[in-house]
């Protein structure tokens, strides 16, 4: 879904506010495999995914680990860089051709100061991201691999067609072999 219709489903904005927001966000299309940022970056852009699939990832002991998938109608934010002036531990990669709306945080902050409803929605998005990360932590600590796999399919129904099995396995915290066993048992 495009950015403005998406925002209008979640907050009240007048035509002038919609136009200001639409003009502030650039629109770019990225090819599959594009690396938007490396792990440990100071990236300050906010992304809204109109179409496509991205992943946040990090490197651990030479292994590439998928932290989270982001599909349509989601925002990607580098909280550590923006709010704490620390390197953001996650890189961002495009997993299929994607259309993104992009805005530097300083421009977003200016919009939030001039459009109170948009500032309120920014807080809602931040809380949703915190909740999402909290849920993932709980899943990893308290669920079996099979339960995590089922939850992934519930959150991202088409993920098996959109992401590699290696990325899916690393997201679930299991090996590809374990993923194959789980898939065979379903």
N, C-alpha and C positions, 0 to 999 in steps of 0.2 A: 504494500500500500504506500502511496505517496505520503510525504511528511505532513503536509497541511491537513488533508482529510483524517490522518491518524490523530493528530493533535486535537482536532475538533471533536473527535469521539471521546476525548478525555478531559477537555477543558473548554471554557467559553472564551473565544477570541473574536474581536470584531474584524471587519475587512482590512482595516489599516494595520492592525496587529499581525494578521495573517500575512499580509504583503511584506511587512518588515521582517518577519521571521523567514519567509520564503526567500527573500533577497539576501539575507545574511548567510544562509547555508548554500555552499557551492554544491553542484551536482557532478559526480564523476563516476564513470564506469571503469571497473577493474577486471582484468582477465584472471582466469583461474590460475592459482599459484602465486599471485602477486603478494609480495611481502610488504605490508604497510609499515611495520616497524619491527625491529629486533627486540628481544628481551633486554631488560635493563636500560631502557630508553627514558628520555625526558619529554616524550611526546605530549603535546597539549591539545590535540584535536579531539573533538567529540564527533562520533560517527552515528548516523541513523541509517539503518539498512532498509532501503525500499524494496530491493530485490536481491536475493543471493544468500550465501552462507559464508560466515567467517569463523575463525577459531582464535582463541587466545591460547598461547602456549609458552612454555619455559623450557630451559635446558637443565638437566640434572645428570651429572656424571657422564656427559657426552650423549645422553639420550634426550630426544625431543618428546616432550610430554604435553598433551592437549589438556588445558585447564578447563576450557568451556567452549561450547558452540554458541554462535549468535546467528539467528536467522531473521527473516523479515519482521519488521515492526519492533526492532530492538535497538537500543542505544549502546554504544561501546564508549567507555570513559576510562581514562587512565588516572584513577583517583590519587595514587601515590604521587605522581608528578604534579598534578594540578593543585591538590590541596596541601601536600606535605613537602613539596619541592625535593622529593626523593626519586631515584630511578624507578620507573614502573617495571616490575619484574617480568611482565608478560609481553611477548611479541604478538603481532596480529597478522594473520594470513588469510587471504581470500581462497576459499575452497571451491567455488564455482563462480562463473562470471557474475559480478555483483554491481548493482547501482547503489551508490552511497551518497548521502547528504552529509556534508562535512562543514564544521565550523570550529575555529580556534576558540578555546575556552574564554579568552578575554572578550571576544565578540558576544559569546553567549551570555557572559556576565553583564555586559552592557544591555543586552535585550532584556534580561531578567530585571534589571533596575528600572527599565522603562515600561515593562509589561508585567504587572503584578501577577496576573493569572499564569503567565509563563513561568515566573519564579516559583509559584506554588507547584506547578507541574514538575519543575526541575527537582524539587524536594521529593515528590512522589517517585520519580525515576530513580533517584539515589537510594531511596528506601527499598525499592524493588530489587535493585542490584545487590544491596546488602542481604536481603532476604534470600535471593537466589544463591549467593555464596554460602550463606548459613545452611541452607538446605543441602547443598553439595557436601559440605563438611559433615553434616549429620549422616547423609547417605553413605559416605566413605567409612565412617566410624561404626555405624550400626546396621548396615544392610549387607546381605550377601551379594556376590557378584551377579547372581540371577535377578535379584530384586533391583539392583542398580541398572541392569540392562533393560528390564521392563520399564523402569521409570524414564530411562533415556528415550525409549520408543514412544512413551506417552507424551513426553515434552517435545520431541522432534520426530513425528511420525514417519517422515521420509528420509531419515538420516542414513539408512543403509544404502540408499541410492545416491546420496549427496556427499558423503564423506568416506574416506578410505577406512578399511577395517583396522589399520594400524592406529589411525587417529582415534577411532572409537574405542579400541582396547586401552589406549593410554589414558583416555578420558575416564574410563571405568576403573582404572587402576589394576588392570589384569593384562596377561599376555594375549597375543593373537591366538595362540593355541587354545587357551581357556575360553576365549570368545567363540571360537569355532565349536567347541564342545557345547557351550550354552546354546548357540544358534541351532545346532543339530538336535538338541533336546526339545525344541519348541515346536 
